[in-house]
Amino acid sequence: MKILDFSVILSARWGLAWLPVVVLFACTKPGSDEEKTAEAVTTPADLVILTPEQAKTLGLQTGPFDTTTLRDEVLANGVVDVPPMYLASVSLPIGGYVRSIRKLPGSPVAKGETLLTLESMEFIQMQQDYLQAHSHLTFQQQELQRQTTLNAEEVGARRRLEQAQAEVTNTQALVRGLEAKFRLLGASLEAIRSGKLNSTLSVKAPLAGNVQHINVTLGKTVGPTDVLVELIGTAHKHLELKVFEKDAFKIQNGQKLLLVSPQFGAKPAVGSVFLVGKTLEGEAKTLNIHGHLSDPAVERRLVPGMYVAVKIQTGSRQAQTVPEEAIVSEGEARFIFVQEKPLRFRKILVKLGQTEGGQTEVFPQKPVDGKAIVRKGAYLMQASTQEAEEE
């Protein structure tokens, strides 16, 4: 039989005081009396027995399991998006060719700011038609007044009065129609009425935001149906999320969500569920979730199209937990040390649940019957036993 005293190992590796731990190893042939004696006295691999001095040196602290209120969470992922009312496809209801481009993709723009300009022969013709119609209207209104006076004096024919009224009405409709078109194009009526014909039209931003795409080049001929510039507003951004079918029934409006991202630091960004879809979509059977963030400063830092992963808090429950430092590892397995008697501990396999606030939910794979556990010092205890076994 080989006897190893690895108190030297502990003091050299961790700077601990003298810690006498003795492990017995059989070194005789199988079936010998000496091996049987060793089997009779060797401590099982999952059992650790310490002296008071050893426990003190390890800084061992024991105590009961904790009962912690854990929040039930559903994981969801998706992207940062902008609602349709904050997206703009900019065009002009008139043909022309591109004279100048004032912005680049990604440029910030203010509402009403010029994005590009067009030269349009059609616009010139509209101004000419308007000035002629406006001039005719003035003459026709004068003629209507004259015919009204003559009719009152029973001098003129009533047919001429009615004809004058019809001409005024028709010309007024033409003038008002052209004025509405000019307003739609953003042209100045005052400038047109002054007789200053202009061939250039400015294409302006309908909202504040950023230029997403510019779909034209200098000199390109465009029509009324062509999308010239695409804008994306910055006034509102939201989270378009998806959850799988198994969790869909848990999601409700108003539930708290946490967005965890390195760019926001250690503290997660907080928001809430704003809208919940009513149908499962796609082959993956996912439910669409619309979420809003609570902090406008955080929202401004989001970039449309950015991938996000969030936790949606769907409720809370009481769980049996231990401090994270009470859990030790062996490969993929996780263990805790349960105190059977004073200074006598057994290593128990556990399955892990949710971790929150330094506490981890555990499911012991053997009955523990309310026994105390090693809350502090478990890592050193595990490391010392592994070192001894290797020796």
C-alpha positions as CSV (number, residue, x, y, z in Angstrom):
1,M,0.0,0.0,0.0
2,K,1.2,3.5,-1.0
3,I,0.5,6.4,1.4
4,L,0.7,10.0,0.1
5,D,0.8,13.0,2.3
6,F,0.0,16.0,0.0
7,S,0.0,18.7,2.6
8,V,3.1,19.9,0.8
9,I,1.2,20.1,-2.5
10,L,-1.5,22.3,-1.0
11,S,1.0,24.6,0.8
12,A,3.1,25.0,-2.4
13,R,0.2,25.5,-4.8
14,W,-2.2,27.6,-2.8
15,G,0.0,29.0,-0.1
16,L,-2.0,27.2,2.5
17,A,-0.9,26.2,6.0
18,W,0.1,22.6,6.6
19,L,-2.8,20.4,5.6
20,P,-2.5,16.7,6.4
21,V,-4.6,14.8,3.9
22,V,-3.9,11.2,3.5
23,V,-5.0,9.1,0.5
24,L,-4.5,5.4,0.3
25,F,-3.7,3.6,-3.0
26,A,-3.4,-0.2,-3.5
27,C,-0.2,-1.2,-5.1
28,T,-0.3,-5.0,-4.7
29,K,-1.5,-7.7,-7.0
30,P,-5.2,-8.2,-7.5
31,G,-6.8,-10.5,-5.0
32,S,-4.1,-10.2,-2.4
33,D,-4.9,-9.8,1.3
34,E,-3.2,-6.4,1.3
35,E,-5.5,-5.2,-1.5
36,K,-8.5,-6.4,0.4
37,T,-7.3,-4.5,3.5
38,A,-6.9,-1.4,1.4
39,E,-10.4,-1.7,0.0
40,A,-11.8,-2.0,3.5
41,V,-10.2,1.3,4.6
42,T,-10.0,3.4,1.5
43,T,-12.5,6.4,1.5
44,P,-14.9,6.4,-1.4
45,A,-14.1,8.9,-4.2
46,D,-17.1,11.0,-3.5
47,L,-16.5,11.2,0.2
48,V,-14.2,13.8,1.9
49,I,-13.3,13.7,5.6
50,L,-11.5,16.7,7.1
51,T,-9.9,17.6,10.4
52,P,-10.8,20.9,12.0
53,E,-7.5,22.3,11.0
54,Q,-8.1,21.3,7.4
55,A,-11.5,22.9,7.3
56,K,-10.1,26.1,8.8
57,T,-7.2,26.2,6.3
58,L,-9.6,25.8,3.4
59,G,-11.8,28.6,4.7
60,L,-14.7,26.3,4.7
61,Q,-18.2,27.7,5.3
62,T,-21.3,25.6,5.4
63,G,-25.0,26.4,5.5
64,P,-28.4,25.5,4.1
65,F,-29.6,25.7,0.5
66,D,-31.0,29.1,-0.4
67,T,-34.6,29.8,-1.5
68,T,-34.5,32.5,-4.2
69,T,-37.2,34.2,-6.2
70,L,-36.2,33.6,-9.8
71,R,-37.8,35.2,-12.8
72,D,-39.0,32.9,-15.5
73,E,-37.6,34.1,-18.8
74,V,-38.1,33.3,-22.4
75,L,-35.3,33.9,-24.9
76,A,-36.1,35.8,-28.0
77,N,-34.0,37.1,-30.9
78,G,-34.6,39.5,-33.8
79,V,-33.5,42.8,-35.2
80,V,-33.8,46.5,-34.6
81,D,-36.4,47.9,-37.0
82,V,-38.3,51.1,-37.8
83,P,-42.1,51.1,-38.3
84,P,-43.5,51.9,-41.7
85,M,-44.6,55.4,-40.8
86,Y,-40.9,56.3,-40.2
87,L,-39.8,55.0,-43.7
88,A,-40.0,57.1,-46.8
89,S,-39.7,56.3,-50.5
90,V,-39.3,59.8,-52.1
91,S,-40.5,60.5,-55.6
92,L,-42.0,63.4,-57.6
93,P,-45.3,63.1,-59.6
94,I,-43.6,64.6,-62.6
95,G,-41.0,63.6,-65.1
96,G,-37.6,65.2,-65.5
97,Y,-33.8,64.6,-65.3
98,V,-31.5,64.8,-62.3
99,R,-29.7,68.1,-62.1
100,S,-27.9,67.8,-58.7
101,I,-27.6,65.3,-55.8
102,R,-27.1,67.0,-52.4
103,K,-26.8,63.9,-50.1
104,L,-24.9,60.7,-49.8
105,P,-26.2,57.3,-48.4
106,G,-26.0,57.5,-44.6
107,S,-26.2,61.3,-44.5
108,P,-28.5,62.8,-41.8
109,V,-31.3,64.9,-43.1
110,A,-33.8,67.3,-41.6
111,K,-37.5,67.4,-42.5
112,G,-37.9,69.7,-45.6
113,E,-34.2,69.6,-46.5
114,T,-33.4,69.4,-50.2
115,L,-32.1,65.9,-51.3
116,L,-31.7,66.5,-55.0
117,T,-33.0,68.7,-57.8
118,L,-34.7,67.9,-61.1
119,E,-35.0,69.9,-64.4
120,S,-38.4,69.4,-66.0
121,M,-39.9,70.6,-69.3
122,E,-43.3,69.4,-68.0
123,F,-42.9,71.7,-65.0
124,I,-42.3,74.7,-67.4
125,Q,-45.4,73.8,-69.4
126,M,-47.5,73.6,-66.2
127,Q,-46.3,77.1,-65.2
128,Q,-47.1,78.5,-68.7
129,D,-50.6,76.9,-68.6
130,Y,-51.2,78.3,-65.1
131,L,-50.2,81.9,-66.1
132,Q,-52.4,81.7,-69.2
133,A,-55.4,80.3,-67.3
134,H,-54.9,82.9,-64.5
135,S,-55.0,85.7,-67.1
136,H,-58.0,84.2,-68.8
137,L,-59.8,84.0,-65.5
138,T,-59.3,87.7,-64.8
139,F,-60.8,88.6,-68.2
140,Q,-63.7,86.1,-67.8
141,Q,-64.5,87.4,-64.3
142,Q,-64.7,90.9,-65.8
143,E,-67.0,89.7,-68.6
144,L,-69.2,87.9,-66.1
145,Q,-69.5,91.1,-64.1
146,R,-70.5,93.0,-67.3
147,Q,-73.1,90.4,-68.3
148,T,-74.5,90.4,-64.8
149,T,-75.0,94.2,-64.9
150,L,-76.6,94.0,-68.4
151,N,-78.9,91.2,-67.3
152,A,-80.0,93.3,-64.3
153,E,-80.9,96.2,-66.6
154,E,-82.7,93.7,-68.9
155,V,-80.4,94.7,-71.7
156,G,-78.3,91.6,-72.3
157,A,-79.4,88.1,-73.2
158,R,-79.5,85.7,-70.3
159,R,-77.7,83.1,-72.4
160,R,-74.6,85.2,-72.5
161,L,-74.6,85.5,-68.7
162,E,-74.9,81.8,-68.3
163,Q,-72.1,81.3,-70.8
164,A,-69.8,83.7,-68.9
165,Q,-70.6,82.0,-65.6
166,A,-69.6,78.6,-67.1
167,E,-66.4,79.9,-68.5
168,V,-65.4,81.4,-65.2
169,T,-66.2,78.1,-63.4
170,N,-64.2,76.0,-65.9
171,T,-61.1,78.3,-65.7
172,Q,-61.3,78.5,-61.9
173,A,-61.2,74.7,-61.9
174,L,-58.1,74.7,-64.1
175,V,-56.3,77.3,-62.0
176,R,-57.1,75.6,-58.7
177,G,-56.0,72.2,-60.1
178,L,-52.7,73.6,-61.3
179,E,-52.2,75.4,-57.9
180,A,-52.8,72.0,-56.1
181,K,-50.2,70.4,-58.4
182,F,-47.7,73.1,-57.6
183,R,-48.2,72.7,-53.9
184,L,-47.7,68.9,-54.3
185,L,-44.4,69.6,-56.1
186,G,-43.3,72.1,-53.5
187,A,-43.2,75.0,-56.0
188,S,-43.8,78.6,-54.9
189,L,-47.1,80.0,-56.2
190,E,-46.0,83.6,-55.4
191,A,-42.9,83.2,-57.7
192,I,-45.0,81.7,-60.5
193,R,-47.7,84.4,-60.3
194,S,-45.0,87.0,-60.6
195,G,-44.2,85.6,-64.0
196,K,-40.8,84.0,-63.1
197,L,-40.8,80.7,-64.9
198,N,-38.5,78.1,-63.2
199,S,-37.3,74.8,-64.7
200,T,-35.9,73.4,-61.5
201,L,-37.7,71.4,-58.8
202,S,-36.3,70.5,-55.4
203,V,-36.9,67.0,-54.0
204,K,-37.2,67.5,-50.2
205,A,-37.2,65.1,-47.3
206,P,-40.6,64.3,-45.9
207,L,-39.2,63.4,-42.5
208,A,-36.1,63.7,-40.4
209,G,-33.7,60.8,-40.5
210,N,-30.9,59.3,-42.6
211,V,-30.5,58.6,-46.3
212,Q,-30.8,54.9,-46.8
213,H,-30.5,54.6,-50.6
214,I,-30.1,57.0,-53.5
215,N,-31.5,55.4,-56.6
216,V,-30.4,58.0,-59.3
217,T,-27.3,59.5,-60.9
218,L,-26.7,62.9,-62.4
219,G,-28.5,63.3,-65.7
220,K,-30.8,60.3,-65.3
221,T,-34.3,60.8,-66.7
222,V,-36.9,59.8,-64.1
223,G,-40.7,59.5,-64.2
224,P,-43.5,60.0,-61.7
225,T,-43.4,56.3,-60.5
226,D,-39.6,56.2,-59.9
227,V,-38.3,56.1,-56.3
228,L,-35.5,58.6,-56.2
229,V,-34.4,58.4,-52.6
230,E,-35.2,56.2,-49.6
231,L,-35.1,57.6,-46.1
232,I,-35.2,55.9,-42.7
233,G,-36.5,58.0,-39.7
234,T,-34.6,58.2,-36.4
235,A,-37.5,59.3,-34.2
236,H,-38.5,55.8,-33.3
237,K,-36.9,52.4,-33.3
238,H,-38.2,49.2,-32.0
239,L,-37.3,45.5,-31.6
240,E,-38.9,43.0,-33.9
241,L,-38.5,39.7,-32.1
242,K,-39.4,36.0,-32.6
243,V,-40.1,33.3,-30.0
244,F,-40.7,29.6,-30.7
245,E,-44.0,27.9,-30.5
246,K,-43.3,26.2,-27.2
247,D,-43.0,29.6,-25.5
248,A,-45.6,31.5,-27.5
249,F,-48.4,31.1,-24.9
250,K,-46.2,32.7,-22.2
251,I,-45.9,36.1,-23.9
252,Q,-48.2,39.0,-23.1
253,N,-48.3,42.7,-23.7
254,G,-46.5,44.8,-21.0
255,Q,-44.0,42.1,-19.9
256,K,-40.6,43.3,-19.1
257,L,-37.7,42.6,-21.5
258,L,-34.0,42.8,-21.0
259,L,-31.6,43.5,-23.9
260,V,-28.1,42.4,-23.1
261,S,-25.3,43.7,-25.4
262,P,-21.7,44.6,-24.8
263,Q,-22.2,48.1,-26.2
264,F,-24.6,48.9,-23.3
265,G,-22.2,47.7,-20.6
266,A,-22.8,45.2,-17.9
267,K,-26.3,46.6,-17.2
268,P,-29.0,45.3,-19.6
269,A,-31.2,47.8,-21.4
270,V,-34.8,47.5,-20.2
271,G,-38.0,47.6,-22.2
272,S,-41.4,46.0,-22.6
273,V,-43.5,43.9,-24.9
274,F,-45.7,46.3,-26.9
275,L,-47.5,44.0,-29.4
276,V,-47.8,40.2,-29.6
277,G,-48.6,38.5,-32.9
278,K,-51.7,36.4,-33.3
279,T,-50.4,33.7,-35.6
280,L,-47.3,31.4,-35.9
281,E,-45.4,32.0,-39.0
282,G,-42.9,30.2,-41.2
283,E,-41.7,26.6,-41.1
284,A,-40.0,27.3,-37.7
285,K,-43.5,28.2,-36.2
286,T,-42.4,31.4,-34.6
287,L,-44.4,34.2,-33.0
288,N,-43.7,37.8,-33.9
289,I,-43.1,40.2,-30.9
290,H,-42.9,44.0,-31.0
291,G,-40.8,45.5,-28.2
292,H,-40.0,49.0,-27.1
293,L,-37.0,50.2,-25.0
294,S,-37.7,52.5,-22.0
295,D,-34.6,54.7,-22.3
296,P,-34.5,57.0,-25.4
297,A,-30.8,57.4,-25.1
298,V,-30.3,53.7,-25.5
299,E,-32.8,53.6,-28.4
300,R,-30.8,56.3,-30.2
301,R,-27.8,54.1,-30.1
302,L,-29.6,51.2,-31.9
303,V,-28.9,50.7,-35.6
304,P,-31.7,49.4,-37.8
305,G,-31.0,45.9,-38.9
306,M,-28.8,45.2,-35.8
307,Y,-29.3,41.6,-34.4
308,V,-30.5,41.5,-30.8
309,A,-31.1,38.9,-28.2
310,V,-33.4,39.6,-25.3
311,K,-34.9,37.9,-22.3
312,I,-38.6,38.4,-21.8
313,Q,-39.7,38.0,-18.1
314,T,-42.9,36.0,-18.0
315,G,-43.3,35.4,-14.3
316,S,-41.5,34.4,-11.1
317,R,-41.1,31.4,-8.8
318,Q,-39.4,30.1,-5.7
319,A,-36.4,27.9,-6.4
320,Q,-33.7,26.0,-4.4
321,T,-30.4,27.7,-5.2
322,V,-26.8,27.8,-4.0
323,P,-24.1,30.4,-4.4
324,E,-22.2,30.1,-7.7
325,E,-19.0,29.4,-5.8
326,A,-20.5,26.3,-4.2
327,I,-20.6,24.5,-7.5
328,V,-17.5,22.5,-8.7
329,S,-16.9,21.0,-12.1
330,E,-15.5,17.7,-13.4
331,G,-15.5,17.9,-17.2
332,E,-19.1,18.6,-18.2
333,A,-20.5,17.4,-14.8
334,R,-21.4,19.8,-11.9
335,F,-21.3,18.9,-8.2
336,I,-21.9,20.3,-4.8
337,F,-20.5,19.1,-1.4
338,V,-23.2,18.0,1.0
339,Q,-22.4,17.8,4.7
340,E,-23.4,14.4,6.2
341,K,-21.7,14.9,9.6
342,P,-19.4,17.5,11.0
343,L,-16.3,17.5,8.8
344,R,-17.7,14.7,6.6
345,F,-18.8,15.7,3.1
346,R,-20.2,13.9,0.1
347,K,-19.9,15.1,-3.5
348,I,-23.3,15.1,-5.1
349,L,-24.0,15.4,-8.8
350,V,-26.4,18.2,-9.7
351,K,-28.2,19.6,-12.7
352,L,-28.2,23.3,-13.1
353,G,-31.1,25.6,-13.7
354,Q,-31.3,29.3,-14.0
355,T,-28.7,31.7,-12.6
356,E,-29.6,35.1,-11.3
357,G,-27.8,37.5,-9.0
358,G,-25.0,35.1,-8.1
359,Q,-27.4,32.3,-7.2
360,T,-27.8,29.2,-9.3
361,E,-30.8,26.9,-9.3
362,V,-29.7,23.2,-8.6
363,F,-31.4,19.9,-8.9
364,P,-29.4,17.3,-6.8
365,Q,-29.4,13.8,-8.4
366,K,-29.6,12.2,-5.0
367,P,-31.8,13.0,-1.9
368,V,-30.1,15.5,0.4
369,D,-32.9,15.7,3.0
370,G,-32.3,19.3,4.0
371,K,-28.6,18.8,4.8
372,A,-26.1,21.6,4.8
373,I,-23.8,22.3,1.9
374,V,-20.4,23.7,1.5
375,R,-21.1,27.3,0.5
376,K,-17.6,28.6,0.5
377,G,-14.3,26.7,-0.1
378,A,-15.8,24.1,-2.4
379,Y,-13.3,24.9,-5.2
380,L,-10.2,24.4,-2.9
381,M,-11.7,21.2,-1.5
382,Q,-12.3,19.9,-5.0
383,A,-8.8,21.0,-6.3
384,S,-7.0,19.4,-3.3
385,T,-8.7,16.1,-3.8
386,Q,-8.0,16.1,-7.5
387,E,-4.3,16.9,-6.9
388,A,-4.0,14.1,-4.4
389,E,-5.6,11.6,-6.9
390,E,-3.2,12.6,-9.6
391,E,-0.3,12.0,-7.3
